[in-house]
């Protein structure tokens, strides 16, 4: 998992920001508050992330932080105050507030730090919803998905690429004397000449082979994995879990045609993929919903519709908090 540059992982910082939005949008929702309290009590890191975000939010001067006592030492989170304005006016006021402050909130939620580091490390990168094809020094092609980045090393006879973020489809020029390697989250894929897709989202690395053969090393103590066309390998760097599946070759790297196909993936992992094609920041603080597993096609050309199709069968809703923020929840 990428870290935020502090002792708080980025995923937890983003969850805290998601709860901030949820509590501000529905200040009288008891179920929302109860779920937030449960999240807050799960770990000291959750409380630390919440405290830092509350202080940062207050520094914006846009509004008093919600549940202020939760980071000032109170034993329990108190009941929320009822809105002092009619619901419609209150929601409109909050939407305007989020529209003005959402970008600052993202920065204060520790997201800017990793973005700056990514910019410094990357040799090639793409913006949200941007695809790009890169020709490497050896003639190999790299098709970069949206919000993706790679670093390359062709010095001293090497052919090495690091997938820093996102997803890429590789068409490797054959060279028996120089293996081509791709590293993503510590998973190393070695090929001589082939076509394959690699995806890195948080702790997950997914490798899918379209043509030829590849060898994947997922750790020092783990056996090497050999893939044939249609094989898909998923490795979780946090748990060490490795799984395999077989999918139609035609369904590999369908993001190049504006769609994604997932097999037994968590909703959280699919949201990560859709994020690369959505101009808004997307928060999914509900860990139970995020852990549900799905299989299916989702249209990246309409990311809001894709999000709704993803979570609706499981009771989820996509809330448009502002033009640049979406909140996914079951309440």
N, C-alpha and C positions, 0 to 999 in steps of 0.2 A: 504494500500500500504506500502510495506517495504520502510524504509527511508535509506538514504545513510550515516547517522551519521552526516550530516550537515543539513542546511536548504533547501537543494535541493533533492527532491525525486529521487530515483534511476531511475525511468522511464524517467524522464526529462534528467538526466545525460546521459543515454544511447541514447536518441534521439539526444543530442548534439554530441555524438561520431559518430552517424550515419551520421549526416550532415557533420562532418569533413571528413569522408571517401568519401561521395558523391561529395563534392566540390573539394577534391584533385584529385579524379578520372576523373572528367569532368570539368576542370577549365574554359572552354569556353562556357558551357551550360547555356544559358540565362534562360530557364525555371527552371532549377535546382536552379539557384541563386534567381529567383523570389519566388519560394516556400520556400527557406531558409529564405529570408527576411520576408515573411509572418509568418513563425514559430517564428522567432526571435522577431517580434513585438507583439506576442500574450500575453506575460507576462514578468514581471521583472525576474522571475525565469529562463526563457529561456535565457535571456541575461546574467544572472549571471552564469548559467551552461556553456554557450558558452565562457565567459571570462575566467573562471577557466580552461577549457579544452584547450583554445588557449595558455594560459601561460604554462600549463603543457606540451603541445606539443612542444613549443619552447624550453623548458628545456631539451627535449630529444636530441636536437641538430641535429635532422635528417633533418629538413627543416624549412624554415620560415613559420609561421602560415598563413593560408589562411584568407582573409578578416580581416587583422590585425586591420584596422580602426574601425571595428564593436565593438571592446572592448576597444578602446582607446578614446572613447568619441565623435566620429564623428556622425553627425546627421543622416546620411544615410549610408547604405552599398555601397561602391564604386563598379565600374565595375571590373571584374576579369581581370588579365593580361593574354594575350594569351600565350600559351606554346611557349617556345623558342627552342624547339626541335621538330623533326617530331613526329607525334602522336604515332606511334608504339614504338619508342624509349622512348618517355615520359611515356607511359603506362607501359612499361617494367621497367623503372627506379622506377616509383611509386609503382609498385607491389613488387619490391625488397625492397623498403623502408618500405612498410607496413608489409612484411613478417618478417623483423627484429624488427619492433617497435610495432606490433599489441598487443603483450602481455603486453608491458609496457603501451600502450594506455588504455587497459582495466583497469589496476590498477589505472591509472590517471583519469579514468572516474568514479571513486568512486565505483567500483564493488568489489574490494578486501575486503573492510571493512565489508560488509554484509556477505561475504563468511567466514571470520574469526569468526564472531559472530555465524554463523550457525554451524560451526565446534565445537565451545565451548558448544553450547546448545544441540546438537544432541546426543542421545544415539546410534542411528543407522542411517547410511546414505549410499547412493550409488553415484558412479561417473557417468559421462555422458555415456549413452548407457549401463549402468550396471543394471541388475535386481537382486533382492536378496529376499529370503524368510527367515523370522525371526520367531522363536517360542518364544512367550512371557511366563512369569512365570506361567500364568494360562492355558497354552496349546493353546491359541489362535494363529493363524497364521497371519502374516502381510507380504504381497507381495509388496515390494518397487519397484517403477518404477525407471527409470534413473534419476540421479541428484535430488534425493529426500531425505528427512530426517525426522525423528520422535524423540520425547522425550517421555519417559514413566514414569508413577508414579503408583507403585503398593504398596505403603506404607499404613499402617493402613487400610487394607481392600479395598483400592481403586483399580479400574481398569481404568486408564486414560491414554490416548495417545494424544499428540499434533502433528499434521502434520505441520512441520515447513516449508517445501517446497516440491513441486512436487506432487506426486500421490501415493496412496497406496490402495490395495485391502485387506479387512479384512475378515477373517473367524473366528468368535468369538465363543469360547467355552461357552455353556449355563451355567449360574449361576444366579438363581432367586434372590439370596440374595445380589449379587454384580453387579449392572448394569455396562456395559462397555461404556465408553464415549470417543469420539474423538472430539478434538477441532481443527478447521482450520479457521484462519482469524476471530475468534470470533463466528463462526457457530459451535454449539455444537450438536453432534449426539449422542443419547443415545439408547442403545440396550441391550437385555438380551442374545441373541444368534442368530446370523444371518450372512449373507454374503453381503457385500456392498463395494462400491468404493468411495473414497474421493479424490478430486483433488483441489489443491490450487495454483493458478497462479495469482500473482499480487493481484488485488482487488477481483478477482472472486473465489468463492468456489462452486464446483459442487459435489453433492452427488447423487449416483445412486444405487438403491437397487436391488440385484440379488435374494435374498431369505430371507424370514421372514418378519419382520417389524421393522421400526426405527422411532424415534421421533427426529425432528430437531428443534433447537431453533436458530433463526437468529437475535435475539435482544431482549432487555428488553420489548419494547413496541409492538413487533410483535407477532402475534398468533403462537402457536406451529404448526409445519407442520408434518403430519403423512404420511409416504410413504409405499406403497405396492410394491411388485415385479414389476419391469419395470418402476417405477417412477424415474424421474430425477429432482432434485431440484438445481437451480442455484441462488446464492446470490451474489450481488455486494456490498461490504462493503463501497465503496466510495459513491454510490448513494442511497443505501438502497433498491434497486430494487430486487425483488424476483420473479422468474418465474419457472414454472413446465412444464415438457414434459413427454411423455410416449414413451419408446423405447423398442425394443426386448431385453429380458434378455440376449440373446446370444451376443448382441452387447456391453454389459457392460464389462469394463476392457479388451477390445481387445488388449490393449498394451502388454498384456502378450504373445500374439501371433505375436507381431511385427507390429500391425496395430492400428490405432485410428479411432474411429467413433464419429463424432460430429454432433449435431443437433442445427441448428440456432445459431451457435457460430460466433464470430467475427474472422476475419483473424488474428488479433493481438493475440487473445487467442489461436488459433491453432498454430501459430508460437511459442508461449511460450511452448506448448507441444512438438513440434518438436525439440526445442532447447535442450530438455533433452536427445535427441538421436543424436545430431549433434556435432561432435568434434570442429567445428568452431564457432566463435562468430557470431551471426546473428543480423543485425540491420534493423529495419523497421521504418524509420523516417517519412514516409508518413502517417499522421493520417487519411486521407480520405480512403486510401486503407486499413489501419488497422481496420477501423470501418465497412467495408463491411461484411455481414453475409453469412455464408456458411453452408451446410449440406453435409456430405459425408465421405468416407473412405480414409485414407491416409496411405501409407506404410512407417513405421518407419525404415525398413531395408535398405531403400535408401532415406535418409533424403533430399538430394538435389533434387531428383525427386519429393518427396512429397511437398517440398516448391514450385517447379515449377508448379505442378498440382494445388496447392492451389491458386496461384496468377495469373496465366496466363489467366483464364477466365475473369479477371477484369483488364487486361492491365498491370499487374505487370511483372517484370523481376527479376531474381535472378542473381546478378553479383558476380563472384568469385574474390574478391579483392585480396586475398592472400590465401594460403593453410589454414589459420586459421581465415578467415574473409569472411562473405557474406553480401552483401547489397541488400535489396529488395526495388525496386522503380518502378514508372511508367514512368521513363524518362531515 
